[in-house]
């Protein structure tokens, strides 16, 4: 296992040589991993049968990028806090395009009342000047700040440079066990106040829960849904349920992905109508915002085989594989000395456009705080 200085020196060299990489840490985890691709080849996956690190867009018709496990140099450090040598100059996070977003939300609410949609997630992109363009300084601050999130910095010279701290698991597969979560509703965190959720927010979260349960039922069995709980992500609170099941033996991973992505938490419901509304009305391209990213078909540690008849010839059970994908929320793209910050919110029949605007402001301040 490398030390912190050597770990980030290798990343700096990789980036200066314009070679693909990802550095990341999963939630509540002191392990930071890096994958350094040895060449600039742009690999894609359509079948999701390969092993590697995947970076997929909101629109699943677009290309899903793969850093193949076999083509990368892998390094790991275990650490609780990363040193940040350089300090940022202050970068103001000012709300912009308020009128346009309020009009967009109003149009969404009108469409819902007319019966075309039950929920739609609408977003916008804020552009902020970068005073310090070192992505690893930003990554370190994300890691130190957001311990309950999947934090990452991903780069490919033919695609771009993305960073984020997402609290939302799309799915985790360990052998045949499938785990996903239903996450929706947003409030600002205040340590001095008890959180009080409205019917609108519980309804929004229930839409996501029902959708996920219905989507995975044809492919799995023993579906279980936990009680709704409040979880914190930075200075924001959300409603969350945990959903577990077992995948049928004949089902492939891509079928599960297509069934779930994009969820109502980032798209809406019904899915296709919500997606069409987004593509026609948001007036910008989401790209990899509200897509997903994570480890694909990696080998897990082997476990002892308890079948006595096989002990002599096979002391260990068959190696299982695991995949874990996180929805690409609370993210930014670094481009041309600017940070493009992506934020959005779920719109239902009871949504207030002004309040929805304020929610996006809170979210942009959450992710934008690492630029200060």
Secondary structure by P-SEA (a helix, b strand, c coil): cccaaaaaaaaaaaaaacccccccccccccbbbbbbbcccccccccccccccbbbbccccccbbbbcccccbbbbbbbccbbbbccccccccccccaaaaaaaaaaaaaaaaaaccccbbbbbbbbbbbbccccaaaaaaaaaacccccccbbbbbccbbbbbbccccccccccccbbbbbbbbbbbbbbccccccccaaaaaaaaaaaaaaaaaacccccccccccbbbbbcccbbbbbbbbbbbbcccccaaaaaaaccccccccccaaaaaaaaaaaccccccccccccccccccccbbbbbcccccccccccccbbbbbbbbccccccccccccccccccccccccccaaaaaaaaaaaaaacccccc
